[in-house]
Amino acid sequence: MDDCKRSGGALRPGPARRWLAGIVTGLAVLLAGCATPLRGQLTAFHEWPADAPRTYRFVRSAAQRDSLEHAAWERVMRAELARAGFREAADPRFSVSFDYRVMRQLGRLVEPYPVVQPYFWWGTWGSRGGVGMGGPWPWWGPGYYPMEYMRAWYEYRLRVEIEDLAARPPRRVYEGTAVSDGLESSTPAEVLPLLARAILGDFPGPSGVTRRVEVPLEPGP
């Protein structure tokens, strides 16, 4: 972007329109192609036992027991728990349960839309009068016009609860909730591992606070 070339001079109406359309299209592609990390909020409370082995087994609620969807999310969570140093075991120290919800909302959004703001001046073409468009940056340049419209968006919410099975009776030692908003371009399967990474990235993390988290997107293969 630092290598953008300056341009100026008089343009005839046909080439000018094509040139302006090219700039607007290019800016739209750049804005759409800028990948942003997942951002959200994480709230956690815990009384994590020091030096406890990170062995676990999943437990399901009655509603989750026969759910094929939950079984699919369980495979994703298994991979993210392994990244955080947890290991499934036949005789584990902890039980892990989670609930993953995606809620569709419809709201009014305002987004900046790139436009080109030309600088007009009177000029001549040879011996004949006319109007030309020109002038170097910053007279030529992108501007942003607020566009308001209705759009569907989604709230992604992951809650993780962990109980210590060594206690009698078992007692809860961790509960964390990560929440993020997204638009239609995201899918639940893409967001779940990032929410899990937000919770497990610096596990168990500070207790009793809500903090903003940012999880970088990993490049695809």
Buried (B, 14 or more C-beta within 10 A) or exposed (E): EEEEEEEEEBBEEEEBEEBBEEBBEEBEEEEEEEEEEBBBBBBBBBEBEEEEBBBBBBBBEEEBEEEEEBEEBBEBBBEBBEEBEBEEEEEBBBBBBBBBEBEEEEEEEEEEBBBBEBBEEEEEEEEEEEEBBBBEEEBBBBEEEEEEEEEEBBBBBBBBBBBBBBEEEEEBBBBBBBBBBBEEEBEBEEBBBBBBBBBBBEBBBEBEEEEEBEBEEEEEE
